[in-house]
Amino acid sequence: MTNLRSAPLACQESLSLGDARLYLAASAMIAGNILLPVALHRIPAGGQMFLPIFFFTLIAGWRFGAKAAVLTAVLSPLANHWITGMPPAQALQGIILQSALLGCLAALAASRSTRPTLALLAGVVLAAQALMLFPVLAHAGWQGALAALQFRLPGLLLQILGGYGVLSLMGRYLPTPTREG
């Protein structure tokens, strides 16, 4: 059995809008963004704490590029709302924008790196959170923003550690794209 540390990690495969693989990849990421929230919403405040609707958008951005991330970011919350009623309609716009931001930051980081690292994923997740928490900071001050960040910590760790694990597995079992240039 190969040591997971020696397994290749997924690098970005930026797909064009005319490539059917973009829609296949986005569909798989959307399905993940439907199933993970359904599972974690069984925990009280699980959605707000674990931020599951963002998980596969991060993966989509890192592995498949910004187009896949934006498709995933827009369609996941809409599909979840249509199927489960969650997130509530009034939260959809904010969640879509936050998810697209995370996915695009992941795509940008992946385009500048040959492989994900825990530090890079932490940087992407924390940068997105800093931008997402800016309205909380403006409204509730530092204490409110830090309390929100502390509450979301399990979700941030899920994104960083889980994202690294999923990207590692993708790099190991899916064809690795070649860098052109």
Secondary structure, 3 states (H helix, E strand, C coil): CCCHHHCCCCCCCCCCCCCHHHHHHHHHHHHHHHHHHHHHCCCCCHHHHHCHHHHHHHHHHHHHCHHHHHHHHHHHHHHHHHHHCCCCHHHHHHHHHHHHHHHHHHHHHHHCCCCCCHHHHHHHHHHHHHHHHHHHHHHHHHHHHHHHHHHHHHHHHHHHHHHHHHHHHHHHHCCCCCCCC
